[in-house]
Amino acid sequence: MYIRSKITFEILMNKTSKNHTISKIVAKAILRFILIILLLGIAFSFSKDANLLDKVSLFFPHKWAIFAPITLFVIFLLLMFIMLREKYRKTDINWLFSLSGAFLLFYLIMLYSRIYPML
């Protein structure tokens, strides 16, 4: 009986769960969305029509207002490197990356929506 339950346990552990598949798909999608948004922002800032540094001045009321976005970006990068090193095998890392990526995506969209009308 012990051998049979051990074999059943090993068979079940070899299959990937549905949650793992979903977390892998969401993590890949978030990574692609973030890269597209960042590349569009960088391309727009270096275009000839938009002299972004001449027209836009960002004002942060105090130092803590810039600390949160920088921390979010650093956490996003760390989770991205860990996730890519593990090749999407860790479900928890995938979900943490997706959560931080969603917050970063939301922040970048808000930032771009504030900068674009200034041009």
Buried (B, 14 or more C-beta within 10 A) or exposed (E): EEEEEEEEEEEEEEEEEEEBEBBBEBBBEBBEBBEEBBEEBEEBEEEEEBEBEEEBEEEEEEEEEEEEBEEBBEBBEEBBEEBEEEEBEBBEBBBBBBBBBBBBBEBBEEBEEEBEEEE
